[in-house]
Amino acid sequence: MDTPPKRRETFLPTGDFPYDIDFRSTDFRAHPHLYRVGKGEQGVLLVEPYKSEILPHWRFATPEIAHESSEAIWAMFQGYLDAGDFVGADMARKFLQMGYTRARRYANHKGGKKYDGAVPDDKRGQSGAHGRTQLPRSPEDPVKAESARIFYDKWKDARGDARYVAQMAAFKARFSAIQSLSESARS
């Protein structure tokens, strides 16, 4: 019998997304009840096996590459929905969103560097400035801006997809009681 993974000590703020799970040993396909949608792209580079399935297809260097990448991820998104695998579909949606946000960052900041200085050790893996000064924007890179637009259109399609919306509602209804019990046991 497949046993639930052990949790490790929390290293990032908890909340909607359970950063205290041992992501290296957790198979979210086998344990979908442990997954949280979270906000935005939370967990996009943590949740397995989906990260390993989708990440090799995620690229945005040129509009041609972004188009090919977004189409591949969109096909995976649709495949996960076809299989009734909401966690996979949500992870594909997050990769489409991340394609948009990262391409926009590179469109606005040459080299993709938005803040001055390194991320403090205790803030690694978290989004935000963390006291660092935001660097001035570079002149917009039209190639990266077009890559961002391509991903934005697919991300918008994904989050508005009727099957995705229905599967999200069903997922939350199915697992919300289990997740509440799990979270209260942790506190």
N, C-alpha and C positions, 0 to 999 in steps of 0.2 A: 504494500500500500504506500502511496506517495504521501509523505508527511510534510506539513507546512514548514517553511524555512524558519530558522531562528532569526530573531531581531538582534541588531547590534546597538550599541550605545548611540544615541542621537548625536549627529555631528552638524546638522543644519536645522534651522527652525522647522518645527513641525507645523501643522495646520492642515490645509486641504491635501497636501501631498505628503505621503509617509516616508520622509527621508531616513527614518531609522530602520528601514528594512535592509537586510543583507542582500543587496542587489546582485552581488556576484554569484550567489547560489540560489536565487529565486527565479523560478520559471513562472512567469505571469500567465502563460497559456494554461498551465496546470493549476494555478492559484489565482484566478481572475478576481476573487473577492478581496485580494490584497491591493489591487490597483485603485488609484484615485485619479480622477480626471485632472484635478489641480487647476492652476491658472496658466493660461498661455502654453508655454513649451515645457513646463515643469516635468522633469523625468525623461525628457526625450533621449538623452544619452545614457540612461540607466536601465530602462525596462527591457528585460530580455524575455524571450528570444527576438523580440521585435526590433530592437536596436540593431542587432546583427543582420537581420533580414533586410532592413530598409536603408541603413547607413551607406552600404556600398553603392546605392543608386543616387545618393544625394550630392549634387554638384550645381554650381551656379556661375562659373567663371565667365561664360559668354551666354548670350541669349539662346544660341543653338544648344549648348550643353544644358542650360536651365530648362528649355523646352523638353528635351529628351528625358531629363531627370524628373521633372514634374509629371510628365506622362507616365513614366515607370512607377512613380510613387502613387499616382492617381489609380493606376491599374491595380496596384497592391491594395489600396484603400477599398476599391470596389470588390476585390477578391475577399478581403477580410469581412466586408459586409455580407457578401454572398454566403460565406461560411458561418455567419452569425457571431463572428469574433469581434465584439465591440472594442476590446482592448487594442487589438491590432489596428482596427480602423482609426481609433483615436490617436494611436502612435503615428500612423501615416499622416493624419491631419496635422499633428505637431511638426512632423518633418516638412510638410508643405509650408506651415507657418514659419518655421525656422529658415527655410529657403528664402522667404520674403524678408524676414528681419535681418538676416546676415547679409544678403545682397544689398539691402538698403544701407546697412552700416558701411559696406565697402563703397557704395555709391556716394555716401556723404563724407567718409573719412578715408583718405588714401592709405592703403595698407590695412584698413579695418580697425585701426587703433582709435578708440573713442575717448579714452581717459589717459591722463598723464600718470605714469608710474605703474608699479605692479599691484595686483590684487593682494590685499593683506592675507596672510596664511589662514587666519580664522574666518575669512570670508570667501575662500575658494569654493566654486560651484554655485555661488549665489549671484544673482543679477544685481546690478547697481553700481553706483560710483564709489561707495564706501569711503567717502571723504576725499576722493581724488578729484582733481580739476578736470572738467570736460575740455578736450582739445577743440580748437576752432574747426568748423567744417571746411573741407577742401572744396574746390569747385566740383560740382556733381559729375560723376563718371557716368556718361550716358549708357555705356555697355552694361554696367552693374545695375543701373536704374531700370533698364529693360529686363534684365534677369529678374529683378525684384517684382516687376509688374507681372511677369509670367507666373511666378510662384504665387503672387497675391491672388490672381484670378483663380487658380486651382484651389488655394486655401479657402477662398470665399465659396467656391462651389462645394467643397467638402463640408464646411461647417453648416451649410444650408441644405445639404442633401437630406431628403425626407427619410430615407432608411437610416442614415446616421442619427438624425434627431430622434427617431423612434427607438433605435437601439440604445441610445444614451439614456432615454427615459426608462426603458425596461431594465437596463443595467443598474441604474440608481435605485429603482424600486426593488429590484431583486437583492441587491447587496447592502442597501443603506442600513438595515437593522444589524446585519452581521458586522459591518464596519463600525457602527456606533458601539457595539459590545466590545469589539477588538480595541477601539481607541480608549474606552473607559477602563479596560483592563490594564492598559499601558500607563494610565495616569495615576 
